[in-house]
Structures are given as structure tokens and as C-alpha cells.
Amino acid sequence: MAMAIAHHRESSSGSITRHLDSTGKYVRYTSEQVEALERVYAECPKPSSLRRQQLVRECPILSNIEPKQIKVWFQNRRCREKQRKEASRLQTVNRKLNAMNKLLMEENDRLQKQVSQLVCENGFMRQQLQTVPAAATTDASCDSVVTTPQPSRRDANNAAGLLSIAEETLAEFLSKATGTAVDWVQMPGMKPGPDSVGIFAISQSCGGVAARACGLVSLESSKIAEILKDRPSWFRDCRSLEVFTMFPAGNGGTIELVYTQVYAPTTLAPARDFWTLRYTTTLENGSLVVCERSLSGSGAGPSAAAAAQFVRAEMLPSGYLIRPCEGGGSIIHIVDHLNLEAWNVPEVLRPLYESSKVVAQKMTIAALRYIRQIAQETSGEVVYGLGRQPAVLRTFSQRLSRGFNDAVNGFNDNGWSLINCEGAEDVVLAVNSTKNFGTTSNPANSLTYPGGVLCAKASMLLQNVSPAVLVRFLREHRSEWADFNIDAYSAATLKANSYAYPGMRPTRFTGSQIIMPLGHTIENEELLEVIRLEGHPMVQEDAFVSRDIHLLQICSGIDENAVGACSELIFAPIDEMFPDDAPLLPSGFRIIPLDSRSSDAKGSQRTLDLTSSLEVGCGTSNAAGDASSSQSSRSVLTIAFQFPFESSMQDNVTNMAHQYVRSVISSVQRVAMAISPSGGSPALGPKLSPGSPEALTLAHWICKSYSFQLGSELIRSDSLENESVLKNLWNHQDAILCCSLKQALPVFLFANQSGLDMLETTLVALQDITLDKIFDESGRKALCSDFPKLMQQGFAYLPGGICASTMGRHVSYEQAIAWKVLEADETTVHCLAFSFINWSFV
């Protein structure tokens, strides 16, 4: 068989095809036989398929071929298909590598130019220092020889002046994109390579904040330009972009006067707007350029009334250089250079407006990622759930983000007005009496509330908390902060004549939430999913009425090691069979880091590490070091919740919304304190007794008790005498969990990384899970029957079965081992430990 696959050859002449069999001899097949075999293979490509054998037997034309020869033919056919796929993949990779190599060579040339320029400047400075004494003795009248070049006079009120501005903008943009006009340094955390999205850089020292990206995209140049010019489609903070004037330039390009509004990320600072000139043209080498810059004058642009809630920001020469590649696709250079007028925001928020890294994350990287996402969707590489088209799901994500931004900003021209504006009040209430939640494509699905919509929002500062860890906790453990009756109230507005104030139809939340993924971006930085919250009515006559709540949700920035501008959890109630143009009323959370992510990443890693969670009242030196190193870690949390209401119930809904958001804030602050690396004791104080062991001690107890009870080693014996026992236990391939026996229902107090992955939870949330919650009925019966044996002999082997994660997903395991964990005196039982072997999601 190996020879048949390794020495496969094929030749055809007329209607006869020859193939090598397992002995190395040629076997002749007619064209009809080959067609029959191809049909069977197309229907059943997997080997050892009973269906394939049945199809072969049912085909008379294959009856005179030995089964062994047919088996070899299928093996060779599968081998040829793999070879073709591999050849195609290698060709694609080769084209990509060639394009990336060209890109890196150009980047290298730019860096060499930058080095040469720095050498020249250094030599010039040396010469100036040497000639200063001589120049001091010469006639001062020579100073008049040196004159400062005067800027050219440009009139933005006529076509000739605008064309002059456009040409200057083009030259300055190209000098930034491919030249040395800006001192670029590599973006921290973004390393170039064949699998990377692109090459990213930020400005080291220049006026304003600037970011640059270049990468390979498998799309036509004109298509890329069309996408990038539609800024609201990929830039989530862009509220609107309106082209006021467009006229052709003399060289075949176009000049546009554009007014752009950009959302504020928090409730603490006003939004920004831009009045710019955008120039689109084609260079002599065939490259397509779209460059843009602000026009002078704060009063320029639309009427002052339209821009009353905005601060005019400045866009320095920026844009896109798109060059077609020989093998298909395009190489794109992106430059974003802004002056966001940071003086106009509170000092604590200025890092958001003075950081080139933030601009890179929110605009430059987002643009390149979006284009690559479109390219992959076009090529069919992206698979989405529930039969939804990629464009539809992308629109859902954009609408959720846009609705949340509208709620946070509360613009007057959208119909929002403040109810309370007291400076001492932490929760801001705004009402919109004209809000119409509809879609342009299907007015029948529009929702207009007789009273309107009320928004309760707040922003606050968080210290020493990882945004990724906090948002991940809020996503996975909704019951820790949300009120099911409030969700039911919001969901009821989607159904005709079912509007009701909370509490009128009481419902009990079971605590179970099921996450159904719909799609994700190419690097998993954003997830789109449907959340089903299971509820049961508390009134007997409603026993057969479903009380489940469905939410459409986007979650981003939950990987603490990834480079991202912020972490978000935005959701909106939807109908169970939501149409593509379903109305949405988003609420949610946004957490933006104000400082570098290095301290956040370090602190958050410690939160998920074994050493961070089991110490109560007795911190170690390592913990103190981590806490001191992350003192500068700050982030701003923005919360916004929307509530529809009828006019007669506005006061009731206002009080309810105010109390509910304050309750959510308290819950989030409690969680933030728990997961903060400097929080230590508050994190787990209520869950563990003051006498609980430190992490290293517990790790030793677990391993030594396993060896004592079962007579074998859980981890290597040579690592039991040092601190590596902690690391080895944390990274053990089996899911290891410990539960306390001091409560009526055993509660988990520790799990290694594999155990947390199996339960889809975190160490903080783990301690709210009881042992009986993870086993199914058969698993609970097996545990109950073996429990006396476990307590008597110290261990027990449990048969394989099914358990459940906190997300409601089923997990299978081949076997589970339970043993008693003894304290240092080897007589006192501290807890029970479980090891789930070879687990996997079903």
C-alpha cells in the first residue's frame, strides 16, 4: 500500500486509464469505471466508510474489480487530492511571501534613508558647533542673508487654491508613507511576519499623534479605496461622514470637501469633528492614492449649530497609498496623523488623546484588519453560524456599536436631553422622546415607543484592573451583575402589546446562560454571539409559556496579550428568530486602558495564575512586587443602559434605571476589586477561611496526597521539592479541581488552567460553582455511590461520562480520579481533588 501511494503514476490513452496497484503493477480501468469511482469518492470521501462499500457493491460496472484494487484506487485518489491542495496552498503562500519580501525591502530602504538623513544631520550639527566661534566675530549684517521660507498663499475658496492644497497634501503624505518625514518606530506588541496582518509603526516625536501601517491585501486597488473612503463602515468611532463638495481635478483625480464627526469614547469629554479636503488620484506608477488634511479655520464647514457639541480637531496630511501586485492583490500603506486637541479633556483622559498607540489601535490597525476581513469573506475563508451572510453579521456588530456610542454621547440632534445634570451625581440620566428604532429596509420592523427611551450612563476610573479580564468575567458570569427581570422587561418591548413594568410578571432566572457564537473577526479580537438566558415563570398559569431571553452581543478585547484599544461588552435584546433588520437597543460596558498595557498584562496574568488567588491575609513577596509594579495601571470604565418607556411610566422607569445602574456599578466595582492583583484579600475573603494555605503549600498537599493515596506520582517526583511543583500542576494536561467539604454543598476553591478551560470560567468565578452543578445525573449517581469508598480508602476511580461547563456546553471525559487532600499532618482532610482525564467538548 505504501508503494502504491509513494510511486503513484497515472497515464491515459483513449478510454483506458492505468493505475498502479499495491504490488506495483498497472491495473487498467475503463473511463466508465473511473467515472463510477469518482462518483463514489465524491459522495463518501472518508476512508473505511460503510456507505462507500455499499455504493461500490451497488455499482455493477465495478463488480469485476477486486476490492483490494478499489481500496488502492481510493487511497491514490485521496493522495492526489491532498497533493493538489498542498500545491495550491504553497503557491498562495509563495505569492504572499514574495509580496511581503518586497514590502520589507521597501521598508528597509526607507530605514536606510532615515539613517542617512540622521548621519547628515549629525555631521551638519558638528560643523555648526565648530563654526559658532568664527561666526560670532563676523558682521551681524550677514544674518539678513538667511531668510525663513514663507508658506505659499493658498486660497481655499476657489478651485485653483484647493488644487494647490491637494498637491501639497499628496507630497506630504507620500513623504510620511514611504519617506522619512516622520520618525517611525515599530508598534509595541506587533511583530511583522508571513502570518501577521501587516507592519505597524507609531510616531516617536512629531506634532500631534501619528500611526502607520503597511500590508498585503488580496483585493483590487479600487475596491480597497472604496472601502477605506467609507470610514463609518470600518471606524467604529466615526458617527458620520458627509461629502459637501466634489469636483474633478485637472490630472484626472477628484477633490472632495468632507465633514466628519467622531464619537467620544466616554461621557467625560466632548466628541470631535473634522473639516477636511480629500484628494484621490493615480500616480504615474499605477498606484492609487487617497490623501486628506484639515482646512484651516475653526468656523469652516457646516453651520455652527450642527457642530455645537463637537470640538474641532485637526487632521494633518494622512491617507492611503494602494499599489497593485503582479500576483494579484495590493500592497497598502496607511498613515493617520491627527491633533485631537487634548487640552480640552480632563487631565486623567489625556493619554487617550495624546497617544499614537491609541490612534494606531482605533484607526490604522482597524482599517487594515477590516480590509483583510472583507478579503477573506470574499474568498469564502470565513464561516459564520446560523446561516447568516457575513455582511449581515457585520452590520449587526456595527449597529450594536453605533447604538452604544449614541447612548454614551447623547447628541441633541438625535433627540437626547439631560434629566439630571448635577455635578455630584455619578449616574447621568438622559431621555429621548423621539427615538424610533427602525430600519430603512423594512419599516414594518420599526419600533416607536409612545414615551421614548431613557439612558442611564456613567464613567469612572479603575485602578490596577485588567480590562480584558474584567470584560471576560462580565461576559461569562452575567448573573453576578445583571437582573434577569430587567432583561425580561427590555425584551418584552420587542413583542406587540407585551410592554410591562418589571415585577408585573415575575420570572425566576435559572442562572444558566448559553452562548451561541455567530461569527468573529480574523484575529478573534471581536466576537458576535447570541446569549440565551433561561427563565421560568413563577405563576402557575404561565407554566407552559417560555420565559427565555435572547440577547445579541458583541465582545471585544478579552485577550489580555493582544493589542487593542479597549475592551467592550455590548448587548441588545432580540427576538428568538431575529430578522436581518431587527431593531436593536444596545447597552453595555467599555473599558479603556489609560496607560501602557504592560502593567495590565502582568497584573491580569497574575489574576489567572495559581499564585494569585489562594492567599488570604498573608501576601507573599511576589504578590507585593506585582502590586507595586502595577500601581500606575489605570483604565476608565463607561457604562450605558437604555430603557424604553411609556409616557405614563417615565418616573417609574427613571427611578428603576437609576437604581439598577447604580447596582451594576457596585457589582462591577466589587468584581474589579476581586480580580485586582493588589486586591488580594477582598477577592476571596468571603470564600476562603483565614487559615487557607498559600498556593505553593496547597500544590504540595495536592501532589503528596495523590502519591500517598494512589501510590503513583501526579507530577515528576524531582519537582516536588521546589517551587516548580506549582508551575507543573498549573500546566498539567488533565483538568484538576479541588472543592471544599466545609459547606453543605461542596464548593470549588481551585482549578488548574486545564480545569478552568474545561469549566470555561476563571479562578474568581470558580468559587461560586458547586460540585453538583458540573455533573449530569449519571455522574452524580456514580459520585454518590463511590463517596463512602472515597472517604474510607482515600481515593476512588469514577467512570467516564459527561459534565457541563459554566457556559452550558457538554464536556466528555474518559475517567475521573478523586482523592482526599491531606494537610501537613497527613491526618486532617483539607479538601477533595478531582482529575478529569482526556476531557473534550462534545
Beta strands, then each sheet from edge to edge (+ up, - down):
strand 1: 10-13
strand 2: 16-20
strand 3: 26-30
strand 4: 184-186
strand 5: 199-203
strand 6: 209-217
strand 7: 238-248
strand 8: 254-262
strand 9: 271-282
strand 10: 288-294
strand 11: 310-312
strand 12: 314-315
strand 13: 318-324
strand 14: 330-339
strand 15: 416-418
strand 16: 428-432
strand 17: 436-437
strand 18: 447-448
strand 19: 452-463
strand 20: 507-520
strand 21: 526-537
strand 22: 549-556
strand 23: 567-574
strand 24: 587-593
strand 25: 634-645
strand 26: 735-740
strand 27: 747-751
strand 28: 795-804
strand 29: 810-822
strand 30: 829-837
strand 31: 840-841
sheet 1: 1+ 2- 3+
sheet 2: 4+ 5- 6+ 14- 12+
sheet 3: 4+ 5- 6+ 14- 13+ 10- 9+ 8- 7+
sheet 4: 4+ 5- 6+ 14- 13+ 10- 9+ 11+
sheet 5: 15+ 16- 19+ 25- 24+ 23- 22+ 21- 20+
sheet 6: 17+ 18-
sheet 7: 27+ 26- 30+ 29- 28+
sheet 8: 27+ 26- 30+ 29- 31+
end
